[in-house]
Amino acid sequence: EQVWHACGRTGPAAEYLKGRIKLAAAGVKSREGRPEGVARHATRSAELLRSVKSSYGDSAAPFGLPLDSLVNIADHVAAHAGQFMNTSTAAVAATLPPLPDA
């Protein structure tokens, strides 16, 4: 979140970071066993990332991660929040499915 604050919390770069923060928050809610929180944060993540995509265009890939892929992941997590519950005390090994080859 410090980087988001450093970006001034507004504009496409800040929205991109906030979208990633919201997707991470969905992961936290998954570990807490709260599917409604997973869905809420993932939905907001997708909204923010779509906004960034409209600013930068379809081929945008900040930090090498295609926006389309991130939006698709956030949408999928939001739509299937109950499938992403992981209340295990084990360390998290993976948080996102692999991105398709470009």
All heavy atoms as an XYZ file, in Angstrom:
743
protein
N       0.807     -1.201      0.000
C       0.000      0.000      0.000
C       0.849      1.263      0.000
O       0.369      2.318     -0.429
C      -0.954      0.012      1.189
C      -2.104     -0.962      1.016
C      -3.151     -0.841      2.104
O      -3.248      0.222      2.748
O      -3.874     -1.820      2.298
N       2.090      1.174      0.449
C       2.954      2.355      0.455
C       3.207      2.860     -0.961
O       3.267      4.068     -1.186
C       4.269      2.058      1.163
C       4.097      1.850      2.651
C       5.402      1.453      3.327
O       6.372      1.080      2.677
N       5.417      1.539      4.640
N       3.342      1.951     -1.904
C       3.557      2.362     -3.285
C       2.303      3.055     -3.811
O       2.381      4.056     -4.524
C       3.940      1.156     -4.174
C       4.086      1.563     -5.622
C       5.222      0.509     -3.669
N       1.131      2.538     -3.442
C      -0.133      3.158     -3.832
C      -0.209      4.591     -3.296
O      -0.568      5.511     -4.014
C      -1.290      2.303     -3.319
C      -2.656      2.852     -3.536
C      -3.281      3.059     -4.740
C      -3.577      3.266     -2.531
N      -4.538      3.561     -4.532
C      -4.747      3.695     -3.181
C      -3.544      3.299     -1.145
C      -5.861      4.162     -2.495
C      -4.650      3.749     -0.461
C      -5.790      4.181     -1.138
N       0.171      4.766     -2.028
C       0.205      6.114     -1.451
C       1.206      6.998     -2.198
O       0.926      8.173     -2.460
C       0.564      6.067      0.043
C      -0.562      5.604      0.907
N      -1.592      6.423      1.280
C      -0.811      4.402      1.460
C      -2.439      5.747      2.036
N      -1.989      4.518      2.161
N       2.356      6.434     -2.547
C       3.382      7.203     -3.255
C       2.895      7.637     -4.640
O       3.342      8.662     -5.159
C       4.670      6.388     -3.382
N       1.970      6.889     -5.224
C       1.403      7.253     -6.533
C       0.310      8.306     -6.404
O      -0.293      8.685     -7.407
C       0.817      6.012     -7.212
S       2.052      4.909     -7.873
N       0.042      8.742     -5.203
C      -0.975      9.762     -5.008
C      -2.386      9.217     -4.881
O      -3.345      9.976     -4.829
N      -2.548      7.906     -4.886
C      -3.819      7.214     -4.703
C      -4.867      7.521     -5.770
O      -6.025      7.151     -5.606
C      -4.397      7.471     -3.309
C      -3.470      7.002     -2.214
C      -4.046      7.188     -0.857
N      -4.422      8.584     -0.650
C      -4.887      9.057      0.488
N      -5.032      8.273      1.514
N      -5.195     10.336      0.595
N      -4.476      8.200     -6.831
C      -5.390      8.449     -7.940
C      -4.658      8.259     -9.258
O      -3.431      8.310     -9.303
C      -5.975      9.884     -7.904
O      -4.904     10.823     -8.002
C      -6.774     10.125     -6.640
N      -5.411      8.043    -10.301
C      -4.831      7.859    -11.621
C      -4.645      6.388    -11.953
O      -4.793      5.519    -11.100
N      -4.327      6.091    -13.206
C      -4.219      4.704    -13.658
C      -3.187      3.866    -12.900
O      -3.463      2.706    -12.577
C      -3.839      4.835    -15.137
C      -4.329      6.182    -15.532
C      -4.190      7.041    -14.313
N      -2.020      4.417    -12.604
C      -1.005      3.630    -11.890
C      -1.499      3.273    -10.495
O      -1.341      2.132    -10.040
C       0.309      4.402    -11.810
N      -2.121      4.226     -9.818
C      -2.645      3.974     -8.476
C      -3.804      2.978     -8.530
O      -3.921      2.112     -7.662
C      -3.078      5.277     -7.815
N      -4.648      3.085     -9.559
C      -5.759      2.138     -9.689
C      -5.251      0.726     -9.957
O      -5.811     -0.249     -9.460
C      -6.728      2.586    -10.783
C      -7.572      3.765    -10.354
C      -8.648      4.121    -11.362
O      -8.783      3.434    -12.398
O      -9.356      5.099    -11.100
N      -4.185      0.620    -10.742
C      -3.577     -0.692    -10.981
C      -3.104     -1.294     -9.656
O      -3.408     -2.443     -9.342
C      -2.412     -0.577    -11.960
C      -1.627     -1.858    -12.092
C      -2.096     -2.898    -12.881
C      -0.434     -2.035    -11.410
C      -1.404     -4.083    -12.989
C       0.273     -3.220    -11.519
C      -0.213     -4.240    -12.308
O       0.487     -5.412    -12.400
N      -2.381     -0.504     -8.894
C      -1.882     -0.997     -7.612
C      -3.030     -1.349     -6.671
O      -2.994     -2.377     -5.993
C      -0.960      0.038     -6.973
C       0.349      0.267     -7.719
C       1.052      1.504     -7.185
C       1.240     -0.958     -7.621
N      -4.059     -0.519     -6.622
C      -5.208     -0.789     -5.765
C      -5.919     -2.065     -6.214
O      -6.377     -2.854     -5.386
C      -6.169      0.402     -5.779
C      -7.291      0.286     -4.794
C      -6.783      0.394     -3.375
C      -7.940      0.545     -2.398
N      -7.485      0.786     -1.057
N      -5.995     -2.283     -7.526
C      -6.579     -3.526     -8.030
C      -5.810     -4.746     -7.573
O      -6.397     -5.761     -7.192
N      -4.493     -4.647     -7.593
C      -3.658     -5.762     -7.108
C      -3.807     -5.931     -5.595
O      -3.843     -7.049     -5.091
C      -2.189     -5.518     -7.474
C      -1.889     -5.455     -8.962
C      -2.035     -6.793     -9.672
N      -1.269     -7.846     -9.068
C      -0.010     -8.162     -9.367
N       0.618     -7.483    -10.292
N       0.594     -9.140     -8.752
N      -3.903     -4.810     -4.864
C      -4.104     -4.877     -3.413
C      -5.429     -5.573     -3.100
O      -5.504     -6.424     -2.206
C      -4.053     -3.464     -2.791
C      -2.627     -2.910     -2.859
C      -4.578     -3.469     -1.354
C      -2.525     -1.412     -2.594
N      -6.482     -5.228     -3.843
C      -7.792     -5.844     -3.613
C      -7.760     -7.336     -3.919
O      -8.396     -8.127     -3.216
C      -8.871     -5.143     -4.456
C      -9.216     -3.765     -3.967
C      -9.932     -3.847     -2.632
C     -10.446     -2.511     -2.171
N     -11.150     -2.620     -0.894
N      -7.019     -7.733     -4.943
C      -6.906     -9.155     -5.252
C      -6.164     -9.888     -4.131
O      -6.540    -10.993     -3.750
C      -6.217     -9.352     -6.606
C      -6.362    -10.717     -7.251
C      -7.817    -11.149     -7.371
C      -5.702    -10.710     -8.621
N      -5.152     -9.251     -3.587
C      -4.448     -9.834     -2.437
C      -5.373     -9.920     -1.222
O      -5.352    -10.908     -0.473
C      -3.211     -9.003     -2.105
N      -6.200     -8.892     -1.033
C      -7.153     -8.908      0.082
C      -8.150    -10.060     -0.072
O      -8.579    -10.660      0.930
C      -7.879     -7.573      0.180
N      -8.506    -10.384     -1.318
C      -9.379    -11.538     -1.559
C      -8.697    -12.810     -1.054
O      -9.348    -13.687     -0.473
C      -9.726    -11.652     -3.041
N      -7.385    -12.896     -1.258
C      -6.638    -14.045     -0.756
C      -6.646    -14.120      0.759
O      -6.757    -15.198      1.345
N      -6.560    -12.974      1.408
C      -6.622    -12.941      2.875
C      -7.990    -13.436      3.345
O      -8.091    -14.235      4.280
C      -6.340    -11.512      3.411
C      -6.632    -11.413      4.897
C      -4.903    -11.113      3.110
N      -9.047    -12.971      2.681
C     -10.402    -13.402      3.055
C     -10.581    -14.899      2.828
O     -11.283    -15.574      3.578
C     -11.464    -12.605      2.294
C     -11.475    -11.137      2.659
C     -11.694    -10.939      4.142
C     -11.625     -9.481      4.524
N     -11.656     -9.286      5.981
N      -9.917    -15.438      1.809
C      -9.950    -16.875      1.578
C      -9.368    -17.623      2.771
O      -9.943    -18.595      3.250
C      -9.156    -17.215      0.310
O      -8.930    -18.593      0.219
N      -8.248    -17.144      3.267
C      -7.603    -17.782      4.422
C      -8.461    -17.645      5.686
O      -8.383    -18.472      6.573
C      -6.214    -17.191      4.659
C      -5.232    -17.439      3.535
C      -4.897    -18.888      3.401
N      -3.947    -19.270      4.414
C      -3.135    -20.298      4.336
N      -3.146    -21.054      3.274
N      -2.314    -20.577      5.306
N      -9.257    -16.598      5.752
C     -10.161    -16.402      6.886
C     -11.456    -17.211      6.739
O     -12.271    -17.235      7.661
C     -10.517    -14.918      7.028
C      -9.355    -14.052      7.417
C      -9.680    -12.569      7.424
O     -10.769    -12.167      6.971
O      -8.820    -11.796      7.879
N     -11.652    -17.826      5.565
C     -12.859    -18.609      5.331
C     -14.097    -17.756      5.096
O     -15.199    -18.150      5.464
N     -13.913    -16.598      4.476
C     -15.014    -15.658      4.264
C     -15.277    -15.454      2.769
O     -14.762    -14.515      2.163
C     -14.691    -14.346      4.951
C     -14.503    -14.543      6.466
C     -14.247    -13.287      7.200
N     -15.367    -12.375      6.984
C     -15.283    -11.078      7.221
N     -14.170    -10.540      7.671
N     -16.329    -10.306      7.019
N     -16.100    -16.328      2.166
C     -16.339    -16.228      0.723
C     -16.949    -14.898      0.296
O     -16.659    -14.408     -0.796
C     -17.270    -17.400      0.418
C     -17.835    -17.814      1.728
C     -16.837    -17.423      2.771
N     -17.778    -14.288      1.142
C     -18.361    -12.989      0.763
C     -17.272    -11.927      0.652
O     -17.341    -11.054     -0.213
C     -19.455    -12.559      1.753
C     -18.977    -12.173      3.133
C     -18.559    -13.325      4.060
O     -18.850    -14.495      3.748
O     -17.948    -13.042      5.105
N     -16.265    -11.995      1.497
C     -15.136    -11.065      1.412
C     -14.290    -11.322      0.181
O     -13.817    -10.385     -0.471
N     -14.104    -12.596     -0.148
C     -13.368    -12.951     -1.366
C     -14.067    -12.343     -2.573
O     -13.445    -11.673     -3.403
C     -13.249    -14.482     -1.524
C     -12.662    -14.847     -2.882
C     -12.414    -15.086     -0.403
N     -15.375    -12.562     -2.663
C     -16.144    -12.061     -3.807
C     -16.111    -10.537     -3.872
O     -15.913     -9.960     -4.953
C     -17.580    -12.564     -3.732
N     -16.289     -9.877     -2.749
C     -16.313     -8.408     -2.724
C     -14.980     -7.818     -3.180
O     -14.933     -6.940     -4.041
C     -16.661     -7.918     -1.318
C     -16.824     -6.415     -1.208
C     -17.214     -5.964      0.201
N     -16.179     -6.282      1.173
C     -16.273     -7.222      2.117
N     -17.352     -7.958      2.233
N     -15.280     -7.440      2.949
N     -13.877     -8.307     -2.625
C     -12.559     -7.774     -2.984
C     -12.176     -8.124     -4.427
O     -11.601     -7.292     -5.138
C     -11.493     -8.264     -2.007
C     -11.559     -7.611     -0.672
N     -11.340     -6.268     -0.487
C     -11.832     -8.118      0.555
C     -11.458     -5.962      0.790
N     -11.761     -7.075      1.445
N     -12.491     -9.336     -4.862
C     -12.156     -9.730     -6.236
C     -12.974     -8.926     -7.244
O     -12.452     -8.521     -8.291
C     -12.371    -11.228     -6.429
N     -14.239     -8.677     -6.929
C     -15.079     -7.865     -7.815
C     -14.516     -6.463     -7.950
O     -14.409     -5.916     -9.051
C     -16.531     -7.818     -7.295
O     -17.061     -9.147     -7.310
C     -17.399     -6.906     -8.130
N     -14.141     -5.866     -6.829
C     -13.571     -4.512     -6.866
C     -12.246     -4.504     -7.620
O     -11.944     -3.570     -8.360
C     -13.409     -3.966     -5.449
C     -12.885     -2.565     -5.410
C     -13.866     -1.568     -6.032
N     -13.311     -0.219     -5.945
C     -13.327      0.656     -6.926
N     -13.919      0.385     -8.073
N     -12.785      1.837     -6.774
N     -11.449     -5.551     -7.432
C     -10.186     -5.665     -8.155
C     -10.433     -5.643     -9.657
O      -9.778     -4.900    -10.395
C      -9.473     -6.966     -7.766
O      -8.341     -7.175     -8.577
N     -11.388     -6.436    -10.123
C     -11.691     -6.489    -11.552
C     -12.151     -5.128    -12.062
O     -11.755     -4.698    -13.147
C     -12.750     -7.556    -11.831
N     -12.977     -4.429    -11.282
C     -13.445     -3.095    -11.681
C     -12.271     -2.130    -11.850
O     -12.189     -1.389    -12.836
C     -14.409     -2.530    -10.638
C     -15.739     -3.233    -10.567
C     -16.557     -2.831     -9.344
O     -16.055     -2.045     -8.489
O     -17.698     -3.310     -9.223
N     -11.378     -2.120    -10.877
C     -10.225     -1.224    -10.940
C      -9.318     -1.561    -12.113
O      -8.861     -0.665    -12.836
C      -9.441     -1.283     -9.623
C     -10.126     -0.647     -8.419
C      -9.510     -1.149     -7.125
C     -10.035      0.870     -8.505
N      -9.064     -2.838    -12.321
C      -8.181     -3.256    -13.401
C      -8.798     -2.973    -14.772
O      -8.088     -2.619    -15.711
C      -7.801     -4.727    -13.242
C      -6.936     -5.015    -12.000
C      -6.836     -6.514    -11.768
C      -5.567     -4.375    -12.121
N     -10.119     -3.090    -14.888
C     -10.790     -2.718    -16.143
C     -10.614     -1.224    -16.422
O     -10.431     -0.818    -17.566
C     -12.276     -3.048    -16.076
C     -12.607     -4.433    -16.461
C     -14.105     -4.642    -16.647
N     -14.361     -6.053    -16.694
C     -14.597     -6.823    -15.636
N     -14.666     -6.304    -14.435
N     -14.788     -8.106    -15.782
N     -10.689     -0.432    -15.373
C     -10.502      1.006    -15.520
C      -9.099      1.317    -16.036
O      -8.914      2.165    -16.907
C     -10.738      1.709    -14.187
O     -10.405      3.059    -14.270
N      -8.123      0.614    -15.506
C      -6.740      0.793    -15.962
C      -6.619      0.374    -17.417
O      -5.994      1.063    -18.222
C      -5.771     -0.019    -15.072
C      -4.363      0.016    -15.637
C      -5.797      0.496    -13.646
N      -7.251     -0.729    -17.752
C      -7.209     -1.220    -19.127
C      -7.790     -0.191    -20.082
O      -7.256      0.032    -21.167
C      -7.970     -2.542    -19.231
C      -7.889     -3.179    -20.573
C      -8.646     -4.492    -20.571
C      -8.869     -4.936    -21.988
N      -9.775     -6.035    -22.104
N      -8.870      0.466    -19.684
C      -9.462      1.474    -20.560
C      -8.544      2.683    -20.717
O      -8.580      3.371    -21.738
C     -10.835      1.900    -20.052
O     -10.729      2.659    -18.873
N      -7.694      2.933    -19.734
C      -6.738      4.045    -19.827
C      -5.530      3.698    -20.687
O      -5.028      4.533    -21.424
C      -6.247      4.442    -18.435
O      -7.292      4.952    -17.660
N      -5.060      2.454    -20.570
C      -3.824      2.061    -21.249
C      -4.027      1.264    -22.525
O      -3.104      1.099    -23.301
C      -2.936      1.254    -20.305
C      -2.267      2.091    -19.251
C      -2.531      1.880    -17.903
C      -1.368      3.083    -19.592
C      -1.914      2.649    -16.929
C      -0.752      3.853    -18.629
C      -1.030      3.625    -17.294
O      -0.423      4.379    -16.333
N      -5.196      0.698    -22.718
C      -5.465     -0.084    -23.915
C      -5.398     -1.574    -23.672
O      -4.969     -2.038    -22.618
N      -5.822     -2.320    -24.680
C      -5.960     -3.772    -24.558
C      -4.651     -4.513    -24.364
O      -4.624     -5.577    -23.779
C      -6.673     -4.336    -25.786
C      -8.145     -3.963    -25.815
O      -8.705     -3.660    -24.748
O      -8.718     -3.971    -26.912
N      -3.565     -3.980    -24.883
C      -2.298     -4.724    -24.821
C      -1.446     -4.350    -23.610
O      -0.300     -4.772    -23.517
C      -1.503     -4.500    -26.103
O      -1.181     -3.123    -26.229
N      -1.997     -3.595    -22.687
C      -1.217     -3.166    -21.523
C      -0.818     -4.358    -20.665
O      -1.591     -5.286    -20.462
C      -2.016     -2.166    -20.693
N       0.413     -4.308    -20.181
C       0.927     -5.375    -19.325
C       1.882     -4.774    -18.297
O       3.088     -5.007    -18.347
C       1.615     -6.442    -20.161
N       1.346     -3.989    -17.331
C       2.236     -3.415    -16.316
C       2.997     -4.506    -15.580
O       2.425     -5.530    -15.226
C       1.281     -2.683    -15.366
C       0.000     -2.546    -16.108
C      -0.040     -3.659    -17.101
N       4.256     -4.290    -15.376
C       5.122     -5.240    -14.673
C       5.099     -6.619    -15.334
O       5.320     -7.624    -14.688
C       4.740     -5.356    -13.198
C       4.763     -4.037    -12.489
C       3.579     -3.377    -12.188
C       5.954     -3.441    -12.137
C       3.592     -2.147    -11.551
C       5.974     -2.213    -11.496
C       4.788     -1.562    -11.207
N       4.797     -6.663    -16.643
C       4.815     -7.917    -17.379
C       3.578     -8.770    -17.204
O       3.528     -9.882    -17.703
N       2.571     -8.279    -16.486
C       1.353     -9.051    -16.269
C       0.229     -8.469    -17.120
O      -0.216     -7.349    -16.869
C       0.961     -9.014    -14.790
C       1.975     -9.607    -13.824
C       1.603     -9.272    -12.393
C       2.061    -11.106    -14.014
N      -0.228     -9.197    -18.126
C      -1.285     -8.676    -18.988
C      -2.552     -8.342    -18.199
O      -3.034     -9.151    -17.418
C      -1.544     -9.817    -19.975
C      -0.330    -10.679    -19.908
C       0.205    -10.536    -18.517
N      -3.069     -7.144    -18.418
C      -4.278     -6.726    -17.705
C      -5.445     -7.659    -17.973
O      -6.229     -7.945    -17.063
C      -4.646     -5.293    -18.080
C      -3.812     -4.216    -17.391
C      -4.138     -2.847    -17.970
C      -4.041     -4.226    -15.899
N      -5.572     -8.133    -19.208
C      -6.656     -9.065    -19.514
C      -6.612    -10.279    -18.600
O      -7.638    -10.730    -18.095
C      -6.592     -9.536    -20.971
C      -7.152     -8.534    -21.950
O      -7.929     -7.649    -21.523
O      -6.831     -8.638    -23.140
N      -5.427    -10.810    -18.394
C      -5.283    -11.988    -17.540
C      -5.658    -11.668    -16.096
O      -6.352    -12.450    -15.443
C      -3.851    -12.521    -17.588
O      -3.542    -12.983    -18.876
N      -5.212    -10.534    -15.609
C      -5.545    -10.155    -14.234
C      -7.044     -9.931    -14.054
O      -7.628    -10.353    -13.049
C      -4.769     -8.909    -13.823
C      -3.277     -9.111    -13.613
C      -2.590     -7.763    -13.403
C      -3.021    -10.025    -12.436
N      -7.673     -9.286    -15.027
C      -9.127     -9.068    -14.964
C      -9.843    -10.418    -14.978
O     -10.767    -10.644    -14.192
C      -9.607     -8.164    -16.115
C     -11.126     -8.149    -16.206
C      -9.073     -6.747    -15.943
N      -9.410    -11.318    -15.858
C     -10.038    -12.642    -15.937
C      -9.883    -13.402    -14.624
O     -10.826    -14.069    -14.168
C      -9.460    -13.458    -17.093
C      -9.892    -12.934    -18.437
O     -10.885    -12.218    -18.553
N      -9.140    -13.263    -19.476
N      -8.722    -13.328    -14.020
C      -8.497    -14.009    -12.746
C      -9.410    -13.422    -11.673
O     -10.075    -14.156    -10.940
C      -7.011    -13.914    -12.332
C      -6.156    -14.785    -13.248
C      -6.818    -14.307    -10.866
C      -4.670    -14.523    -13.159
N      -9.457    -12.096    -11.577
C     -10.295    -11.452    -10.567
C     -11.768    -11.797    -10.783
O     -12.486    -12.105     -9.813
C     -10.075     -9.940    -10.579
N     -12.234    -11.773    -12.036
C     -13.619    -12.143    -12.333
C     -13.909    -13.585    -11.936
O     -14.952    -13.886    -11.360
C     -13.924    -11.961    -13.819
C     -14.225    -10.529    -14.212
O     -14.618     -9.723    -13.338
O     -14.066    -10.206    -15.415
N     -12.979    -14.466    -12.256
C     -13.159    -15.885    -11.937
C     -13.215    -16.101    -10.421
O     -14.083    -16.827     -9.931
C     -12.030    -16.715    -12.560
C     -12.191    -18.177    -12.334
N     -13.099    -18.943    -13.041
C     -11.586    -19.011    -11.459
C     -13.035    -20.193    -12.611
N     -12.112    -20.262    -11.656
N     -12.323    -15.473     -9.711
C     -12.320    -15.600     -8.251
C     -13.624    -15.055     -7.673
O     -14.239    -15.668     -6.795
C     -11.090    -14.889     -7.634
C     -11.192    -14.808     -6.127
C      -9.803    -15.622     -8.042
N     -14.085    -13.902     -8.175
C     -15.329    -13.310     -7.682
C     -16.524    -14.226     -7.935
O     -17.382    -14.393     -7.065
C     -15.558    -11.945     -8.325
N     -16.575    -14.820     -9.111
C     -17.705    -15.670     -9.486
C     -17.713    -17.018     -8.770
O     -18.764    -17.637     -8.628
C     -17.715    -15.882    -11.002
N     -16.555    -17.451     -8.329
C     -16.426    -18.773     -7.716
C     -15.754    -18.684     -6.342
O     -14.936    -19.532     -5.991
C     -15.625    -19.703     -8.632
C     -16.176    -19.795    -10.014
N     -17.299    -20.529    -10.326
C     -15.792    -19.205    -11.168
C     -17.567    -20.402    -11.614
N     -16.664    -19.604    -12.145
N     -16.103    -17.658     -5.597
C     -15.424    -17.377     -4.326
C     -15.403    -18.580     -3.391
O     -14.399    -18.835     -2.735
C     -16.081    -16.178     -3.640
N     -16.477    -19.331     -3.354
C     -16.543    -20.489     -2.462
C     -15.517    -21.562     -2.772
O     -15.121    -22.327     -1.889
N     -15.054    -21.606     -4.011
C     -14.054    -22.601     -4.403
C     -12.647    -22.206     -3.968
O     -11.724    -23.002     -4.080
C     -14.069    -22.795     -5.922
C     -15.350    -23.373     -6.442
C     -15.342    -23.471     -7.962
O     -14.341    -23.236     -8.624
N     -16.491    -23.827     -8.522
N     -12.494    -20.983     -3.510
C     -11.168    -20.486     -3.171
C     -10.930    -20.411     -1.672
O      -9.999    -19.754     -1.224
C     -10.922    -19.119     -3.828
C     -10.783    -19.225     -5.313
C     -11.879    -19.052     -6.134
C      -9.571    -19.556     -5.880
C     -11.761    -19.180     -7.504
C      -9.443    -19.690     -7.244
C     -10.540    -19.501     -8.064
N     -11.753    -21.109     -0.897
C     -11.557    -21.113      0.549
C     -10.367    -21.999      0.896
O     -10.256    -23.112      0.411
C     -12.803    -21.631      1.277
C     -14.019    -20.741      1.162
S     -13.773    -19.096      1.833
C     -13.336    -18.184      0.365
N      -9.460    -21.464      1.666
C      -8.286    -22.209      2.106
C      -7.950    -21.737      3.514
O      -7.185    -20.795      3.689
C      -7.106    -21.978      1.162
C      -5.865    -22.723      1.617
O      -5.863    -23.402      2.637
N      -4.792    -22.594      0.867
N      -8.544    -22.380      4.488
C      -8.324    -21.984      5.877
C      -7.216    -22.796      6.536
O      -7.048    -22.750      7.745
C      -9.623    -22.108      6.684
O     -10.103    -23.446      6.588
C     -10.685    -21.148      6.165
N      -6.443    -23.482      5.736
C      -5.319    -24.261      6.243
C      -4.318    -23.350      6.949
O      -4.156    -22.180      6.595
C      -4.625    -24.970      5.085
O      -3.380    -25.482      5.474
N      -3.637    -23.893      7.918
C      -2.573    -23.130      8.579
C      -1.240    -23.290      7.857
O      -0.259    -22.665      8.231
C      -2.410    -23.578     10.044
O      -2.121    -24.980     10.071
C      -3.673    -23.280     10.844
N      -1.224    -24.113      6.817
C      -0.002    -24.307      6.038
C       0.323    -23.032      5.260
O      -0.552    -22.226      4.959
C      -0.174    -25.472      5.063
N       1.573    -22.876      4.933
C       2.009    -21.722      4.143
C       1.320    -21.739      2.789
O       1.000    -22.790      2.245
C       3.524    -21.748      3.956
N       1.082    -20.568      2.242
C       0.466    -20.455      0.930
C       1.519    -20.771     -0.125
O       2.572    -20.144     -0.174
C      -0.105    -19.041      0.718
C      -0.645    -18.885     -0.698
C      -1.169    -18.731      1.748
N       1.221    -21.750     -0.962
C       2.167    -22.157     -1.988
C       1.909    -21.447     -3.313
O       2.833    -21.126     -4.039
C       2.092    -23.661     -2.192
N       0.655    -21.194     -3.634
C       0.307    -20.529     -4.894
C      -0.918    -19.669     -4.658
O      -1.816    -20.059     -3.934
C       0.019    -21.553     -5.979
N      -0.938    -18.478     -5.271
C      -2.075    -17.595     -5.069
C      -2.870    -17.349     -6.333
O      -4.028    -16.992     -6.264
C      -1.606    -16.234     -4.521
O      -0.660    -15.678     -5.417
C      -0.988    -16.398     -3.151
N      -2.273    -17.518     -7.479
C      -2.958    -17.301     -8.745
C      -2.636    -18.437     -9.693
O      -1.554    -19.013     -9.632
C      -2.505    -15.985     -9.397
C      -2.814    -14.699     -8.655
C      -2.151    -13.522     -9.376
C      -4.299    -14.475     -8.571
N      -3.576    -18.761    -10.586
C      -3.249    -19.767    -11.598
C      -2.185    -19.219    -12.544
O      -2.017    -18.001    -12.643
C      -4.585    -19.979    -12.322
C      -5.375    -18.761    -12.042
C      -4.906    -18.227    -10.719
N      -1.455    -20.077    -13.207
C      -0.430    -19.592    -14.137
C      -1.061    -18.757    -15.247
O      -2.168    -19.052    -15.694
C       0.207    -20.864    -14.694
C      -0.519    -22.012    -14.124
C      -1.551    -21.512    -13.169
N      -0.355    -17.728    -15.673
C      -0.820    -16.906    -16.777
C      -0.567    -17.637    -18.083
O       0.445    -18.321    -18.228
C      -0.089    -15.564    -16.779
C      -0.340    -14.665    -15.571
C       0.578    -13.446    -15.623
C      -1.790    -14.234    -15.526
N      -1.487    -17.494    -19.039
C      -1.265    -18.144    -20.334
C      -0.064    -17.559    -21.050
O       0.293    -16.393    -20.835
C      -2.562    -17.865    -21.102
C      -3.176    -16.698    -20.413
C      -2.686    -16.709    -18.985
N       0.547    -18.369    -21.892
C       1.675    -17.867    -22.687
C       1.194    -16.762    -23.603
O       0.102    -16.838    -24.166
C       2.301    -18.992    -23.514
C       2.985    -20.019    -22.637
O       3.433    -19.658    -21.533
O       3.064    -21.185    -23.054
N       2.007    -15.728    -23.733
C       1.629    -14.595    -24.592
C       1.855    -14.901    -26.038
O       2.577    -15.707    -26.449
C       2.420    -13.366    -24.178
